[in-house]
Amino acid sequence: MTIIEFITDIENGKYDEKFRTLYGTDAAERQRARYKKAADEFVKCYPQHEKAEISVFSAPGRTEIGGNHTDHQHGCVLAAAVNLDVIAFGAFHDEGVIRVSSEGYDPFEVSLSDLSVREDKKGSSEIVRGIAAKFTDMGVGIGGFDIYTTSDVIGGSGISSSAAFETLIGTIIDCHYNEGRAGAVEIAKIGQYAENVYFGKKSGLMDQMVSSVGGLVAIDFNDTENPGINSFKCDFEQFGYCICITDTKGSHADLTDDYVAVRAEMESIAEKFGKKYLRETDEAEFYKAIPELRKSCGDRAVLRASHFFSENLRAVKEAEALSNDEFEYFLELVRESGDSSANLLQNLYSVTKPVNQEIPLAIMMSRRILGRSGAVRVHGGGFAGTIQAFVPIEKAAEYEMEMNRIFGEGSCIRLHIRPYGGIELAK
């Protein structure tokens, strides 16, 4: 398929049903315009491919629903792929290089002749290098490709733009050079490997797994090599609710120590029991040992460990509640999760910046608007960034308007669950 053929198909409505599935029932018109613009930009970046065979790919962002800071302790999470994604137009060749041009960013290229870790380099190029290296280690022969990407997964908004990009690159390589043999779970692991080893960020596996697998998923990371994945359907709107994410515009700068401390303190507790992760630690023994743990690890570590034990079980209960159509119970669990993150995990703001409390402010305002209906909690890593709210549909317009008034136009986004992870949309 050429660019001209794809644009013709777009104009004739060939992809409208797919767009409605991926982005929502009223999204076809906007996505037609978005994809046509991306196709035009691809040709501008790579005029040599104007008449070449091309492929189109998409990978979604994700929203964490349950399991706040549980994945890095090999715990359980509940999360969903969403209708915000990164898309790519690509042409393949045998030039031994991957070229990437992305809207809003400088273009770069990665030579397949040098896939070593470069400690002095950090950025999207190293993510691509790491993914290509892992596929090469698996015996996959990669010739090269040129892609143009554009994303509406807002960077820094807590919907994991990095995992979406990693899933996109992994999907491109797996589909074209590996006949899809790796599959969604392995693509997620490859993305995490690239982020951990080549980018230098020691993230858990949740973000990549949800982006790659798609849909609403309950994941058990007890065995990270073979995580338990339970995909199921739940239409929040059938219960009269929608998911809203609000970007509070808090800066993530200088928060690395805050994120690292959460994991380090949890693991310091596990170490006292001869374990590496809290998931391996007996909860009853933990509570018995609190007097000694306070002395050796500190009170905050004890509180954060207590959050893990309750949040890990809560993520399982949330999945069961949705599976059983017990939505009011699910909302109760979400409220409990929010309280636990605030009081035990303590990731609503940084203690190094105590006057900057955008997330507590957003939660306070959400509760003021929602009253006894709905539920709200910190979303993702915390300390700055986003909150998540389950909002009655009849209050959604009011909620969005008020959150946008406080945090800026476009801060509040209404999300839909996307049933697919990384996919090849057209070829």
SELODO-357211 format. One record per residue (C-alpha): residue number from 0; residue in three letters; z negated, y negated, x. Coordinates in steps of 0.5 Angstrom, whole numbers, padded with zeros to 4 digits. Layout:
! residues N
> resi resn Z Y X
> NUM ALA Z Y X
...
This chain:
! residues 427
> resi resn Z Y X
> 0 MET 0000 0000 0000
> 1 THR 0002 -0007 0003
> 2 ILE -0002 -0013 0001
> 3 ILE 0004 -0016 -0003
> 4 GLU 0003 -0009 -0007
> 5 PHE -0004 -0010 -0008
> 6 ILE -0004 -0017 -0010
> 7 THR 0001 -0015 -0015
> 8 ASP -0003 -0010 -0018
> 9 ILE -0009 -0015 -0018
> 10 GLU -0005 -0019 -0022
> 11 ASN -0003 -0014 -0027
> 12 GLY -0010 -0012 -0028
> 13 LYS -0010 -0005 -0025
> 14 TYR -0017 -0006 -0022
> 15 ASP -0020 -0009 -0028
> 16 GLU -0024 -0003 -0030
> 17 LYS -0026 -0002 -0023
> 18 PHE -0029 -0009 -0022
> 19 ARG -0033 -0008 -0029
> 20 THR -0036 -0002 -0026
> 21 LEU -0038 -0005 -0019
> 22 TYR -0039 -0012 -0021
> 23 GLY -0041 -0012 -0029
> 24 THR -0037 -0013 -0035
> 25 ASP -0036 -0020 -0035
> 26 ALA -0034 -0020 -0027
> 27 ALA -0026 -0018 -0027
> 28 GLU -0023 -0025 -0027
> 29 ARG -0028 -0028 -0022
> 30 GLN -0027 -0021 -0018
> 31 ARG -0019 -0022 -0018
> 32 ALA -0019 -0029 -0015
> 33 ARG -0024 -0027 -0010
> 34 TYR -0020 -0021 -0008
> 35 LYS -0013 -0025 -0008
> 36 LYS -0016 -0030 -0004
> 37 ALA -0019 -0025 0001
> 38 ALA -0012 -0022 0002
> 39 ASP -0009 -0028 0003
> 40 GLU -0014 -0030 0009
> 41 PHE -0013 -0023 0012
> 42 VAL -0005 -0025 0013
> 43 LYS -0007 -0031 0016
> 44 CYS -0012 -0028 0021
> 45 TYR -0007 -0022 0022
> 46 PRO 0000 -0024 0020
> 47 GLN 0003 -0018 0024
> 48 HIS 0000 -0014 0018
> 49 GLU 0003 -0018 0013
> 50 LYS 0008 -0012 0011
> 51 ALA 0004 -0006 0014
> 52 GLU 0000 -0001 0010
> 53 ILE -0007 -0004 0009
> 54 SER -0014 -0001 0006
> 55 VAL -0019 -0004 0002
> 56 PHE -0026 -0003 0002
> 57 SER -0033 -0005 -0001
> 58 ALA -0040 -0004 0001
> 59 PRO -0046 -0007 -0003
> 60 GLY -0053 -0010 -0002
> 61 ARG -0059 -0007 -0005
> 62 THR -0065 -0009 -0008
> 63 GLU -0072 -0005 -0007
> 64 ILE -0076 -0004 -0013
> 65 GLY -0082 0000 -0011
> 66 GLY -0084 0002 -0004
> 67 ASN -0086 -0004 0000
> 68 HIS -0087 -0003 0007
> 69 THR -0087 0005 0006
> 70 ASP -0080 0007 0009
> 71 HIS -0082 0006 0016
> 72 GLN -0089 0010 0015
> 73 HIS -0084 0016 0013
> 74 GLY -0086 0014 0005
> 75 CYS -0083 0014 -0001
> 76 VAL -0078 0008 -0004
> 77 LEU -0075 0007 -0010
> 78 ALA -0069 0002 -0010
> 79 ALA -0062 0000 -0012
> 80 ALA -0055 -0002 -0010
> 81 VAL -0053 -0008 -0013
> 82 ASN -0047 -0012 -0015
> 83 LEU -0047 -0017 -0009
> 84 ASP -0042 -0014 -0004
> 85 VAL -0038 -0015 0003
> 86 ILE -0031 -0013 0002
> 87 ALA -0026 -0012 0008
> 88 PHE -0018 -0011 0008
> 89 GLY -0016 -0007 0014
> 90 ALA -0010 -0005 0018
> 91 PHE -0010 0001 0023
> 92 HIS -0007 0002 0029
> 93 ASP -0008 0006 0036
> 94 GLU -0009 0000 0040
> 95 GLY -0016 0002 0042
> 96 VAL -0020 -0004 0040
> 97 ILE -0023 -0006 0033
> 98 ARG -0022 -0013 0031
> 99 VAL -0026 -0017 0026
> 100 SER -0025 -0023 0022
> 101 SER -0031 -0025 0017
> 102 GLU -0031 -0031 0013
> 103 GLY -0036 -0037 0016
> 104 TYR -0036 -0033 0023
> 105 ASP -0033 -0033 0029
> 106 PRO -0028 -0027 0030
> 107 PHE -0029 -0022 0035
> 108 GLU -0027 -0015 0038
> 109 VAL -0030 -0009 0041
> 110 SER -0026 -0005 0046
> 111 LEU -0027 0002 0045
> 112 SER -0026 0004 0052
> 113 ASP -0033 0001 0053
> 114 LEU -0038 0003 0048
> 115 SER -0044 0002 0052
> 116 VAL -0051 -0001 0050
> 117 ARG -0051 -0008 0052
> 118 GLU -0058 -0011 0053
> 119 ASP -0056 -0018 0053
> 120 LYS -0051 -0018 0047
> 121 LYS -0054 -0018 0040
> 122 GLY -0050 -0020 0034
> 123 SER -0045 -0016 0029
> 124 SER -0040 -0014 0035
> 125 GLU -0046 -0010 0037
> 126 ILE -0047 -0007 0031
> 127 VAL -0039 -0005 0030
> 128 ARG -0040 -0002 0038
> 129 GLY -0046 0002 0036
> 130 ILE -0043 0005 0030
> 131 ALA -0036 0007 0034
> 132 ALA -0040 0010 0039
> 133 LYS -0044 0014 0035
> 134 PHE -0038 0017 0031
> 135 THR -0035 0018 0038
> 136 ASP -0041 0022 0040
> 137 MET -0039 0026 0034
> 138 GLY -0032 0028 0036
> 139 VAL -0029 0023 0032
> 140 GLY -0023 0020 0035
> 141 ILE -0022 0012 0033
> 142 GLY -0015 0009 0035
> 143 GLY -0018 0002 0032
> 144 PHE -0017 -0003 0026
> 145 ASP -0016 -0010 0024
> 146 ILE -0021 -0013 0019
> 147 TYR -0022 -0019 0015
> 148 THR -0029 -0019 0011
> 149 THR -0032 -0023 0006
> 150 SER -0039 -0023 0003
> 151 ASP -0043 -0025 -0003
> 152 VAL -0049 -0021 0000
> 153 ILE -0053 -0028 0002
> 154 GLY -0055 -0027 0009
> 155 GLY -0063 -0028 0009
> 156 SER -0064 -0027 0002
> 157 GLY -0067 -0020 0002
> 158 ILE -0061 -0016 -0001
> 159 SER -0060 -0013 0006
> 160 SER -0053 -0016 0008
> 161 SER -0054 -0013 0015
> 162 ALA -0054 -0006 0012
> 163 ALA -0048 -0007 0007
> 164 PHE -0044 -0009 0013
> 165 GLU -0046 -0003 0017
> 166 THR -0044 0001 0011
> 167 LEU -0038 -0002 0011
> 168 ILE -0036 -0001 0018
> 169 GLY -0038 0006 0017
> 170 THR -0035 0008 0011
> 171 ILE -0028 0005 0014
> 172 ILE -0029 0009 0020
> 173 ASP -0031 0016 0016
> 174 CYS -0025 0015 0011
> 175 HIS -0019 0013 0016
> 176 TYR -0021 0017 0022
> 177 ASN -0026 0023 0020
> 178 GLU -0023 0025 0013
> 179 GLY -0030 0023 0010
> 180 ARG -0033 0029 0013
> 181 ALA -0040 0025 0015
> 182 GLY -0041 0022 0008
> 183 ALA -0046 0017 0005
> 184 VAL -0053 0020 0008
> 185 GLU -0050 0021 0015
> 186 ILE -0046 0014 0015
> 187 ALA -0053 0011 0013
> 188 LYS -0056 0014 0019
> 189 ILE -0051 0012 0024
> 190 GLY -0052 0005 0021
> 191 GLN -0059 0005 0023
> 192 TYR -0058 0008 0030
> 193 ALA -0053 0002 0031
> 194 GLU -0058 -0003 0028
> 195 ASN -0064 0000 0032
> 196 VAL -0061 0002 0039
> 197 TYR -0055 -0003 0040
> 198 PHE -0058 -0009 0036
> 199 GLY -0065 -0008 0038
> 200 LYS -0068 -0008 0031
> 201 LYS -0073 -0003 0029
> 202 SER -0071 -0002 0022
> 203 GLY -0073 0004 0017
> 204 LEU -0067 0007 0014
> 205 MET -0068 0005 0007
> 206 ASP -0063 -0001 0007
> 207 GLN -0057 0003 0010
> 208 MET -0059 0009 0005
> 209 VAL -0059 0005 -0001
> 210 SER -0052 0001 0001
> 211 SER -0049 0008 0003
> 212 VAL -0051 0012 -0003
> 213 GLY -0051 0007 -0009
> 214 GLY -0054 0007 -0015
> 215 LEU -0061 0008 -0017
> 216 VAL -0064 0012 -0012
> 217 ALA -0071 0015 -0011
> 218 ILE -0072 0017 -0003
> 219 ASP -0077 0021 0000
> 220 PHE -0077 0019 0008
> 221 ASN -0082 0025 0010
> 222 ASP -0076 0028 0014
> 223 THR -0072 0022 0016
> 224 GLU -0067 0027 0019
> 225 ASN -0066 0030 0012
> 226 PRO -0069 0025 0007
> 227 GLY -0070 0027 0000
> 228 ILE -0065 0023 -0005
> 229 ASN -0066 0023 -0012
> 230 SER -0060 0019 -0016
> 231 PHE -0061 0017 -0023
> 232 LYS -0059 0012 -0028
> 233 CYS -0063 0007 -0032
> 234 ASP -0060 0001 -0035
> 235 PHE -0065 -0004 -0035
> 236 GLU -0061 -0008 -0040
> 237 GLN -0062 -0003 -0046
> 238 PHE -0070 -0004 -0045
> 239 GLY -0068 -0012 -0046
> 240 TYR -0069 -0014 -0039
> 241 CYS -0065 -0016 -0033
> 242 ILE -0067 -0016 -0025
> 243 CYS -0067 -0023 -0022
> 244 ILE -0068 -0025 -0015
> 245 THR -0070 -0031 -0013
> 246 ASP -0069 -0034 -0005
> 247 THR -0075 -0039 -0004
> 248 LYS -0071 -0041 0002
> 249 GLY -0077 -0040 0007
> 250 SER -0075 -0039 0014
> 251 HIS -0075 -0033 0017
> 252 ALA -0075 -0036 0024
> 253 ASP -0081 -0034 0029
> 254 LEU -0083 -0028 0024
> 255 THR -0082 -0022 0028
> 256 ASP -0089 -0022 0030
> 257 ASP -0091 -0021 0023
> 258 TYR -0086 -0016 0021
> 259 VAL -0088 -0012 0027
> 260 ALA -0096 -0013 0026
> 261 VAL -0095 -0009 0019
> 262 ARG -0092 -0003 0022
> 263 ALA -0096 -0003 0028
> 264 GLU -0103 -0004 0024
> 265 MET -0101 0002 0020
> 266 GLU -0099 0006 0026
> 267 SER -0106 0004 0029
> 268 ILE -0110 0008 0023
> 269 ALA -0105 0014 0024
> 270 GLU -0106 0014 0031
> 271 LYS -0114 0015 0030
> 272 PHE -0113 0021 0026
> 273 GLY -0108 0024 0032
> 274 LYS -0102 0022 0027
> 275 LYS -0096 0018 0029
> 276 TYR -0095 0016 0021
> 277 LEU -0099 0014 0015
> 278 ARG -0095 0019 0011
> 279 GLU -0098 0025 0016
> 280 THR -0105 0022 0015
> 281 ASP -0110 0025 0010
> 282 GLU -0112 0020 0005
> 283 ALA -0119 0022 0003
> 284 GLU -0120 0023 0011
> 285 PHE -0118 0015 0012
> 286 TYR -0123 0013 0006
> 287 LYS -0129 0017 0009
> 288 ALA -0127 0014 0016
> 289 ILE -0127 0006 0014
> 290 PRO -0133 0004 0018
> 291 GLU -0131 0007 0024
> 292 LEU -0123 0004 0023
> 293 ARG -0126 -0003 0022
> 294 LYS -0129 -0003 0029
> 295 SER -0123 0000 0032
> 296 CYS -0117 -0003 0028
> 297 GLY -0120 -0008 0024
> 298 ASP -0120 -0010 0017
> 299 ARG -0113 -0012 0016
> 300 ALA -0110 -0006 0019
> 301 VAL -0115 -0002 0014
> 302 LEU -0113 -0006 0008
> 303 ARG -0105 -0005 0010
> 304 ALA -0106 0003 0010
> 305 SER -0110 0003 0004
> 306 HIS -0103 -0001 0001
> 307 PHE -0099 0004 0004
> 308 PHE -0103 0010 0000
> 309 SER -0103 0007 -0006
> 310 GLU -0096 0004 -0006
> 311 ASN -0093 0011 -0003
> 312 LEU -0095 0014 -0010
> 313 ARG -0093 0008 -0014
> 314 ALA -0086 0009 -0012
> 315 VAL -0086 0016 -0014
> 316 LYS -0089 0014 -0021
> 317 GLU -0084 0008 -0022
> 318 ALA -0078 0013 -0021
> 319 GLU -0081 0018 -0026
> 320 ALA -0083 0012 -0031
> 321 LEU -0076 0010 -0031
> 322 SER -0073 0017 -0031
> 323 ASN -0078 0018 -0038
> 324 ASP -0076 0012 -0041
> 325 GLU -0083 0009 -0040
> 326 PHE -0081 0002 -0039
> 327 GLU -0087 -0001 -0040
> 328 TYR -0091 0003 -0036
> 329 PHE -0086 0002 -0030
> 330 LEU -0087 -0006 -0031
> 331 GLU -0095 -0004 -0031
> 332 LEU -0093 -0001 -0024
> 333 VAL -0089 -0006 -0021
> 334 ARG -0095 -0011 -0023
> 335 GLU -0099 -0007 -0019
> 336 SER -0095 -0007 -0013
> 337 GLY -0094 -0014 -0013
> 338 ASP -0102 -0015 -0013
> 339 SER -0102 -0010 -0007
> 340 SER -0097 -0013 -0003
> 341 ALA -0101 -0020 -0004
> 342 ASN -0108 -0017 -0003
> 343 LEU -0108 -0011 0001
> 344 LEU -0101 -0011 0005
> 345 GLN -0102 -0019 0006
> 346 ASN -0094 -0021 0007
> 347 LEU -0093 -0026 0002
> 348 TYR -0094 -0032 0008
> 349 SER -0095 -0032 0015
> 350 VAL -0102 -0034 0018
> 351 THR -0098 -0038 0023
> 352 LYS -0095 -0042 0018
> 353 PRO -0101 -0043 0012
> 354 VAL -0098 -0049 0009
> 355 ASN -0091 -0045 0008
> 356 GLN -0092 -0041 0002
> 357 GLU -0086 -0041 -0002
> 358 ILE -0087 -0034 -0004
> 359 PRO -0094 -0035 -0007
> 360 LEU -0091 -0041 -0011
> 361 ALA -0085 -0037 -0014
> 362 ILE -0089 -0032 -0016
> 363 MET -0094 -0037 -0019
> 364 MET -0088 -0040 -0023
> 365 SER -0085 -0034 -0025
> 366 ARG -0092 -0031 -0028
> 367 ARG -0092 -0038 -0032
> 368 ILE -0085 -0037 -0035
> 369 LEU -0086 -0030 -0036
> 370 GLY -0093 -0030 -0039
> 371 ARG -0095 -0023 -0041
> 372 SER -0088 -0021 -0041
> 373 GLY -0084 -0018 -0035
> 374 ALA -0086 -0017 -0028
> 375 VAL -0086 -0020 -0021
> 376 ARG -0087 -0018 -0014
> 377 VAL -0085 -0020 -0007
> 378 HIS -0078 -0017 -0005
> 379 GLY -0077 -0013 0002
> 380 GLY -0080 -0015 0008
> 381 GLY -0084 -0021 0006
> 382 PHE -0087 -0027 0009
> 383 ALA -0081 -0031 0007
> 384 GLY -0075 -0030 0003
> 385 THR -0075 -0027 -0004
> 386 ILE -0078 -0025 -0010
> 387 GLN -0076 -0020 -0015
> 388 ALA -0077 -0021 -0023
> 389 PHE -0076 -0016 -0029
> 390 VAL -0074 -0022 -0034
> 391 PRO -0073 -0021 -0041
> 392 ILE -0066 -0022 -0043
> 393 GLU -0068 -0028 -0048
> 394 LYS -0072 -0031 -0043
> 395 ALA -0067 -0030 -0037
> 396 ALA -0063 -0037 -0038
> 397 GLU -0070 -0041 -0038
> 398 TYR -0072 -0037 -0032
> 399 GLU -0066 -0038 -0028
> 400 MET -0066 -0046 -0030
> 401 GLU -0073 -0047 -0028
> 402 MET -0073 -0043 -0021
> 403 ASN -0067 -0046 -0019
> 404 ARG -0070 -0053 -0021
> 405 ILE -0076 -0051 -0016
> 406 PHE -0072 -0048 -0010
> 407 GLY -0065 -0051 -0011
> 408 GLU -0059 -0049 -0015
> 409 GLY -0056 -0042 -0014
> 410 SER -0063 -0039 -0011
> 411 CYS -0064 -0035 -0017
> 412 ILE -0059 -0029 -0018
> 413 ARG -0059 -0024 -0024
> 414 LEU -0057 -0017 -0021
> 415 HIS -0054 -0011 -0024
> 416 ILE -0054 -0004 -0021
> 417 ARG -0048 -0002 -0018
> 418 PRO -0047 0006 -0019
> 419 TYR -0043 0007 -0012
> 420 GLY -0045 0006 -0005
> 421 GLY -0039 0004 0001
> 422 ILE -0032 0006 -0002
> 423 GLU -0025 0005 -0001
> 424 LEU -0023 0001 -0006
> 425 ALA -0015 0002 -0005
> 426 LYS -0010 0005 0000
